[in-house]
Amino acid sequence: MNQSRKPIMTGVDNVKFVELFIKNNVEFMLIGGAAVLHYGCRADGMSEIDLMIEPELANSDRVMLALTQAGVTPSFTSKDLQRPKVQLPIKRNDYYLDILTPWKELSYADLRERSELGMIGRTEVRVVSRDDLIKLKEFVVQHLESEAGKHRKDLQCLTAV
């Protein structure tokens, strides 16, 4: 890990959720605002995190097991986690996160290969690469007008290097 980067700070329960993913061998990486923070483009701390998962059957089943262990009764199934471009929110008092699946155009294996190590709290995790994060942010700016403002700010910082 690049030692100059500070750990991403989020709610304690989100960190516990990430630790459950790790304990259950869920293949995932941080994207979104947490990744932006990892690259130094936002202020310290955030309440929500976005986790992109490998959409294969075995991994989707491990995600569902981790959700059960976390006391979450999802409104989705393992099969839903195998479709491209899925965004499934988990918004409760204790967890505030989204689980996402990659696009067909950006395979999880390719994203993972280009990812780097980061820290969420004291836990080591994979973080989507800066270049891939830029692609993801550009997609959101082009397709979700309601979300475009903050993502444009992120893009300005991410591309300023």
C-alpha positions, 0 to 999 in steps of 0.5 A: 500500500502507498503509505502516503494515503490515509485509511478511509474512515467510515462508520464502524459498522460499515467496517464490520460489514467489510470484515464479514465480506473478508471472513467469508472470502467475498471477492470485492473492491471499494469504488465510489466515494471511498475510492475517491477518498483513497486517492485524496480527492475528498475530505476525511470520512464518509458515511456510505461505501460502495462495494463492487463484487465479483458476480460469479455464482459462488461469490454471490452465494458468499455475499448472501451468507455474509448478509445473513451473518450481518443480520441483513434480510436483503430484498434481492437474491444471489441471482440478482448479484450475477447481473451486470450494472446492478446497484443494491442498497443496504441502508439501515441504522448500522450499515449504509452501503451499496453492493454493485456489480460490474458492467459487461464492458469492465469485467471484475477480473480486469478491474481487480487486476488493475486495483490497488491496496488501500485501508478502510479503518484498519482493514486492508482492501482492494480499491479500484484503480484511479483510471477505472474510477474515472471511467466509472465516474464519467459513466455516472455523469453521462447517465445520471443527471441527478448525481452529476454535480458531485461526480464532476467535482470528483473527476476534476480532482482525479484527472488533475494529476 
